């Protein structure tokens, strides 16, 4: 039986500097490049900081200090037994910004990282200069759309598109499923558009994510995000979170989606407007699925860079 990868295996060499930053009571691993206004990059489910490798260099070259982090439970960051609720995770983001020596930052998040960018901007508004949410609607907009469609029958709807959230609720079996050799290729094929799947980069990306998922504790931690998201709907903490998230976002917001995203459906992509009061932009990339930073890194980098420079 092969040995599990060392957490330090995610410290991939490149034109960035790896650091350990202590924030909100835990140690977070980061990769950093550039100098200028701070941009914090938050990855999504089953990923790690490497999701943002293209944007790290693009933003650094554009005059920003870009910092990509392994979220709590991922990569070479700490993997405590608890703290996978949105309250604590948003606190991780706010603590990271402060630990990096900045009063506030541009928050850029993909998937779960996007939900945390929204959450940090609402729960810790002083630390968010802008929010760039990639494949990530406002958490209350997403919740409401899932509830609206959960009782519908067969067919393409938002509740069915997020069915992996329900799969995560049982113990142990989902962890084994995430670590299987065939799981990561299947997930990335299901989430992305065909154009990227035909490139050599697809196989290399699958290999990176699959290896990172085998790091001890990562599969369990990744699923704990989804377990909290579902179970909190029946708990008082979930109601408190929903009430807090009704605070309107006053910072400028970019929403970036792939036009062929199978996970966040068209109606959901436009459902965040009631929670926005500041300047807002909406961009959809043609021929791209749920993984814009991977599927079209140049267009993703260009859209984020232009938005940040404008604000």
N, C-alpha and C positions, 0 to 999 in steps of 0.2 A: 504494500500500500504506500503510495507516495506521500511525502510529508506535506503538511499544509504550508502555504507561503508565509514568509515572515511579513509582518505589517510594513516593515521598511521597504519591501519590494515595490511599493507604490511611489517611492521617491525616485522617479524616473528622471534621468539626466536631460537637460535641455537649457535653453536660454533663460532660465529662471533660478531663483534661490529658494531652497527648502528651509522652512523654519518651524519651530514649535512655539505656539502662542498659548498662554494660559488665560482663559476667559470663562466666566460663569462657573467656576469651580472645577473645570476640566482642562485637559491639554488638547489643543487642536493643531493638526498638521496643516501647513499652508505652503503654497508655491507662489512666488512673488516675482514680478518684473516691472520695470519702469519707475518713473518718478513723476509726481504731480498729484492732482486730486485723486483721492482714494476711491477705487472701485472694488467691491467685494463680490465675488462670483460664487454662487451656491448651486451645487449639482443636484440631480434628482435621484429617484429610486434606482437602486442597483448600479449606481455609478460611483465616481469619486472625483477628486479635483481635476483629473486628466480630461474630463468632459470638456473643459475650457481651454485646452492647450492652444488652440488656434486663436481664441479671443485674448488669451494672456499676452501673446506676442503682438497682436494687432493693437490692443489698447496701450501696451507699453510703448510701442512705436508712435502712437498718436498723442503721447504726452500725459498719460495717466499712470498712476501707481495701481497696478492690477494685482489682486490677491485672490487666488482660488483656494478654497478650504475643503478639507475632508470633513463633512458634517459629523456630528456626534454619532458614534457607532460604525463609521466607515473608515476604510483605508488605514492610515497610521494615526488617526485620532483616537482618543480614549473611547472605550466601549463600556460605560457604566451599566449596571443592571436596570436603571430607570432613568427617566428624564426625556422620554420620547413623545411627550405631549407638546402641542404647539406653543403653550406658554413658555415652557423651559427652552425649547428650540429657538424661539424668537429671542429669548434672553441670551442664548449662545451668540446669536448674530449681533445683538447690541453690545454684548461684552467684547466680542472680537473687534468691532469697530473701535471701541475705547482702548482696548489693549494694543491696537496698532497705532495709537497715538493721534487719532483724528477725532474731531468733535462730531463729524457725520461723514457719510459715504454714499456713493451711488450704489444701490443694491441691485444686483443682476442675478436672477434665479431661473433655473429650468425645472419644470415639473414640481416635485416636492420643494426644491429650492425656491421656486417662484412663489409657492404658497407661503413659505417662510419669509420671503421678501415682503409680500403683502402684510403678513402678520407683524413683522418687526416695524413696518411703517405705521401700522395702526396702534400697536401696543407700546412702541418706543419712538414716537414721531420725531423726536429731536435728533435721532441719529440718521434719519433717511433724507438724503438730498434729492434723489430721484429713485423710482422703482422701474426696473425693466423686467417684465414677467414673460418668460418664454414658455409657451405651451402650458400656461398656468393662469386660469381665470381667478378672480377674487374668490377666496374660500367660501364665502356665503353664497355667491352666485353659483358656484359649483355644487354646493350642498343642496340649494333649492332646486337646481335643474335635475339632480339625481333623484330627489324626492318626487319631483313632478313626473318623472318617467318610470319610477321603480315598479309601479303596478301595471305598466303597459305590457302587452303581450310580446310576441316575438318581433324581431326586426331591429333596426339600428336605432338605439336611443342611448342617452347618456348613462343611465344606470347599467345597462349591459356593457357599455364600453369600458366601465370601471369595475367589471366583475372580479378582477384579481384582488380587490380590496376585501371581498367576501371570502375568497379562497384563503386569505391570510389569517382568518380568525381561529382556526383550529390549531391545537398545539403540535409541534414537532414535525408533522408531515410537510408543511410548507417550507421549512428550513431544508429538509432533505431535497425537496423539489427544486429549490433555488440553486442548490449545489450540484445538481445533475449536469452532466456534460452537454446534454441536448437542450437545456433550458434557456441559456443565454442566447444561442443562435435563434431559437424559436421566438423569444421575446423581442429581440431587435428586428427580426423580420416582420413580426406582427405590428410593431410600432412605426416602422419606417415606410417610405415610399419605394417603389421598385428601382428607381434610378440609382440610388446609393447602393442598394444591395448588389448591383452588378459590378461594383468597383472593388479593387484589391483592398481598399481601406476598410471595407465592411468586415472582412475576415480578421484583419488585424485588430479592429476595435472589439469584435466579439471575444477574441482571445484575451485582450487586456481586462475586459470587464469580468469574464469568467474566472480568471485567475484571482482578481481582487475579491470576488465573492467567496472564494475558498479560504480567505484569511479568517482565523478563528474569531467567532463572535459577530462577523459582519452580516451573515444571512439572518440571524436572529434579530439583530439591531434594526436592519432594514425593514423587516416585517413588523417590528414594534411600532413604527410610524403608522402603518395601516391599521394595526390593531387599535391604537388609540383613536384614530380618525373615526372608526366605526363605533367602537364601544362608548366613546364620549357622547354620542348622540343620545344615550340613555342615562347619562349622569349629569349631575349639577355642574361639574366643571365644563362640560360641553356647552351647556346653556350659557354659562358665564362667558366662555370664549366667544360664542356667537354674539352675545350682547356687546362685548368689547369690540368685536370686528365690525359692528355697525357704524363705528366712528368713520366718517368719510376721510378718504385719503386726499390731502391737500397738496402733496408734492407732485411734480410732473410724473406721468406714467407712460411707459411704452409697453404695449402688448404686442408680442411677436409670435406668430403661429405659422406652421406649415399649412398650406392650403389643402393638403391631403391627409391631415392629422386624423387618425382613426380613434384616438383616445379622447380628444376634446372636440366635440362636434360643433358644427357651424353656429347653432343657436347659442350654445354655451360660450363661444368665443366673444360674443357681443353682449353677454349678460352682466358684465361688470360695471357698466356705466352708472348705475344708481349710487355706487360707492365712490365715485370720482368727482372732485370739485376743482382740481387743478388742471393744467394743460395735459392733454391726453393724445396719444398717437396709437394707431392700430395698423400693423403691417402683416401681410400674409405672403409667404414665399411660395411661388408656384413649383409644383413637382416635389414638394417636401412634406414629410409626414410629421411625426411627433418629436423628432430629434434634430431641430434646425442647427444646433452647434456642430453636429456631426455630419449631417446630410448636405448642408450648404454653408460651410464655415465662412467663406468669403462674404456672402450676402448677409449672414448673421452678424459678423463682425462689423460690416459697413453700416448696417441699420443701428446697432447699438452705439457705435462710435459717433455717428451723426447725431443721434438723439442726445448723447451725453454732452457733446460739444455745444449743442443748441441750448443746453440748460446748465 
